[in-house]
Structures are given as C-alpha cells and as structure tokens.
Amino acid sequence: MDRRTACLDQANAFREKALADPEHHDQWIDEAIKWLERAMEASRRAATTMEADEASPVPEPVHPAAETSTFHPRVIVRQ
C-alpha cells in the first residue's frame, strides 16, 4: 500500500470516529484533515518523483475500483 492510500485510510477512520463520537467530533475531524493533507503531500511527492525519474516516464495506471474502495468522499463539516 502506498503512502497516499494509507493516509486516506487514516482520514476515513477518523471521519468514522467523528460520526460515532459526537462529543469529540471536532477533535476527530481535525485529525481527519491532517491525514487528508498528508495524503495530498504524498501525491505531490509521488508526482515530483515521477517527473524526475527518467527511467520510467510512464506511470503505472491506478485501477479505479482500488481507488474508490479505500476512499469514500464526504463533506467534512464542523458542528
């Protein structure tokens, strides 16, 4: 599992905690946001690495089912 996917999984876990624990909702949402930011950073690093790597100019395709099975986009709203 790559770093981006692992970070998205963590963000999803914290979103689920926020839904299950209304008393600490904001705390869990803050954690989810941190993990989403880490996932974005991992994506940027991977893109930069691929651009700099002359040996493999064509990135491997990502299977759409794998992408959607690990990340379930939801709107994060503070209450």
C-alpha positions as CSV (number, residue, x, y, z in Angstrom):
1,M,0.0,0.0,0.0
2,D,1.4,3.4,-0.9
3,R,1.6,6.3,1.5
4,R,-1.2,8.2,-0.1
5,T,-3.6,5.3,0.2
6,A,-2.5,4.7,3.8
7,C,-3.1,8.4,4.7
8,L,-6.6,8.3,3.0
9,D,-7.4,5.2,5.1
10,Q,-6.5,7.0,8.3
11,A,-8.5,10.0,7.3
12,N,-11.5,7.8,6.7
13,A,-11.1,6.1,10.0
14,F,-11.1,9.5,11.8
15,R,-14.2,10.6,9.9
16,E,-15.9,7.4,11.1
17,K,-14.8,8.2,14.7
18,A,-16.3,11.7,14.3
19,L,-19.6,10.2,13.3
20,A,-19.6,7.7,16.1
21,D,-18.4,10.1,18.8
22,P,-20.3,13.4,18.6
23,E,-18.8,14.6,21.9
24,H,-15.3,14.7,20.3
25,H,-16.4,15.3,16.8
26,D,-14.2,18.4,16.2
27,Q,-11.1,16.6,17.5
28,W,-11.6,13.6,15.1
29,I,-12.4,15.9,12.2
30,D,-9.2,17.9,12.9
31,E,-7.3,14.6,12.8
32,A,-9.0,13.6,9.5
33,I,-8.0,16.9,8.0
34,K,-4.4,16.3,9.0
35,W,-4.4,12.9,7.3
36,L,-6.0,14.3,4.2
37,E,-3.3,17.0,4.0
38,R,-0.6,14.2,4.4
39,A,-2.3,12.3,1.5
40,M,-2.1,15.4,-0.7
41,E,1.5,15.9,0.2
42,A,2.3,12.2,-0.6
43,S,0.6,12.7,-4.0
44,R,2.7,15.8,-4.8
45,R,5.9,13.9,-3.8
46,A,5.0,11.0,-6.0
47,A,4.2,13.3,-8.9
48,T,7.5,15.1,-8.4
49,T,9.4,11.8,-8.2
50,M,7.8,10.5,-11.4
51,E,8.7,13.7,-13.3
52,A,12.3,13.5,-12.1
53,D,12.7,9.8,-12.9
54,E,13.8,9.5,-16.5
55,A,13.9,5.7,-16.3
56,S,10.2,5.3,-16.0
57,P,8.4,8.1,-17.9
58,V,5.0,6.3,-17.9
59,P,3.4,5.9,-14.5
60,E,1.5,2.7,-13.8
61,P,-2.3,3.1,-14.1
62,V,-4.4,3.1,-11.0
63,H,-7.2,0.6,-11.0
64,P,-10.5,2.7,-10.5
65,A,-12.0,0.0,-8.2
66,A,-9.0,0.2,-5.9
67,E,-9.3,3.9,-5.6
68,T,-12.9,4.0,-4.8
69,S,-12.8,1.1,-2.3
70,T,-10.4,2.9,0.0
71,F,-11.7,6.4,0.0
72,H,-15.3,7.5,0.4
73,P,-15.6,11.2,-0.2
74,R,-17.8,13.0,2.2
75,V,-18.2,16.6,3.2
76,I,-16.5,17.4,6.5
77,V,-18.5,20.0,8.4
78,R,-17.8,21.3,11.9
79,Q,-20.9,21.4,14.1
